[in-house]
Amino acid sequence: MDMVTQPQDQVVFHLTGKPAGAGLLPLNNCLRPAQLARYADLTALRYDFPLVLRDDVDSADVQPDFVASLSALTSEVLTDLAPRGPEGERLRRHVLRLEREIRRLLAEGSSGKLSHLWSTAAERVGSPDDPQVAQFLARIAAALHADGELLDCGALLPARFVHHAWLSVHAEKARAFHTQVDTLVRQLSDIQRAALMRSAAGRQPAALRSAIGTPHADTFDFEAMSRLVTRSSPQEDLPPARRQRIARALEVLRGQRFYPRPQDDQGDAFVFEFTSCASAAAAYRARMPYLVDLVKAIAIADLESTGRYAEADHDAFFERFDAEALTAADLALFPDYLVCIPADRGEAPENAGLLGLLSAGLPLKVLVEANDLLEDDVGGAAQFAFGVRSTRLATTAMGLGGMFVLQTASSNLYALRVRVRHGMRCNQPALFCVYPGTGTPAADLPAYLTAAAAMQARAFPAFSYDAGAGENWATRFSLENNREAQSDWPQDDLVYEDEKLQRIVERTAFTFADFALCDRRYARHFVLVPRTHWNQAMVPAAQWLELPQAQQSERIPYVLAVDPQARLQRVIVDQRLMQAVRRCQLLWRRLQEHAGINDAYANALLARERAAWDAQRQSEGAPDAAATSTAAPEPLPTAAPQPVSDAKPRDDAWIETTRCPSCNECQLINPRMFAYNENKQAVIKDITAGTYRQLVEAAESCQVAIIHPGLPRDPNEPGLAELIERAAPFR
Ligand code: SF4
């Protein structure tokens, strides 16, 4: 790359974040990333939202579609009902107008069921002069296959969506439970009835009259019948122990409070919806004796109803039966505890034990909303605390294993509805981390766009981890539906007109810097450069990241934005934010590796095999493949930028111990160098007990990026140049 001259004011801003000079303008509040320019009015777009949370969620017919998209529902009905030809097209347009009107109503704050909002919107779009339209809209409404609360992509969405998925699974489990228990109750009751018929009491005239029933009460002489059956029946009843056992089992089965029926006393029923982990765990423990009793009653009823109960074997077993005897299959019968942690309580004391409870296998299904993806100025840290709290919870949980984990932005929830339901249904604890797109008060984009931008920018990529799906990462982990998952950043063609009204098509990546531009709190990390000051030293942020370190210092990264007049602007980014972009890229690459994309081990193996193959060919006299190759070498991983002047990295290694969630990865690398303190949080126990390479590897493996390797202590350690480069983002 040629040497280019950089305007001094741009260099100073990039390095220090302090704007100075006429060539830089503070960020205009109305700028938004250029790639989002075309989504000015979301109500005019036909997309997944709003969603219909189906009323008939407890019906077996609708599973797994506990939720539907309004546009999908109307499309389905239109296909069936709209006549062909121009008239059909005219009516179809009215339905699409109605759909848009519903979006508008929701954006204005209306709420309610689809049927209700459909009527309101139909009144708005209908015309008294065109009764045919009103009739057609009414026909479509009557033919819609679902009704239920309409929900837009907003603050309420994650909790309502996850709750509805849980309801649908809960209903399914309740049906299975009732079927099983009803059968057992019927069978035990039959045994009791038969025994009564055989007993002395059962042969009394009144008992016979009651057994025969009212319709034939006048036909029989029950006194005579009683004498007759008393003479001819064997004189035996249920043995007392068995009679008691059956009566007790029936009492427990009939009095169970886990899945009440509508006719049961609901005040007595157990509730399974909570807002904190601590209250859910307390309820789980408090109900354990009832659960044990019920499991025991089911097992006894099963044995009794099939005549397999052997007192010599089973009495002692059931006497000792307690919580420790419960199997996974026993627990799977019962409801899971749904915990929707309110957005502002994620770090509250009552939720501190979240990971411990999940890894202990409690039947919890927990929703955590990640509100803030970019935490600035945390405790005077030298860099953004990107991803420390909100975005790393799911990866930390994944590291613990033994559970189902799903991370996604709320804009993507509908697309992942089957996965969400699977997580609710599986027999493991589950954690759902959702970015709602509403936790950035200074952003002025709709929640849907903010959430979608976070996913696009890899700030909050979607992924799932299902410990029950198999034995390896290939079966357990999925990068779900992230766009262009093979690449660092997704790219789009940006089409615009230049100042000479020429159409320009520019391939543009959407990076973490573009996402940060959506949030006005980070405006100070950007400055706008007027078109007259654009120069060759400015390069798109994604390209800047790929430059070798020496060339990065000669270039200034920028992102494209548009103002309210739809004019394209360039906004340069300070070095501190670019560090966050690089860390975002690094974390995304780790996820890619889990999915087998650019896997370092596989690449190293490939390189070794290739070298061995080349060596063999050379020894056989063939030309060196590398020497004859015309392909350009793969770009090396990019180097980290130098630290900014007000954000000094430390030379010594250190750990932000108070943030450590105790995942143990660092100790797996070197247990003599890293250890836990009395709070079970990692500290550097002995810096001399390992190498700089191990420090860097630990920093790279740390789920929450809190290990800072500093500078090498031993200047003679091999490979230091590469290690220092790898350590730079963590210093
Ligand atoms: S410091 Fe160690 S134990 Fe703590 S989160 Fe990082 S790797 Fe895990």
Residues whose N, C-alpha, C, O or C-beta is under 5 A from the ligand:
A	BS01	SF4	C660 P661 S662 C663 N664 E665 C666 A682 A698 C702 Q703 V704
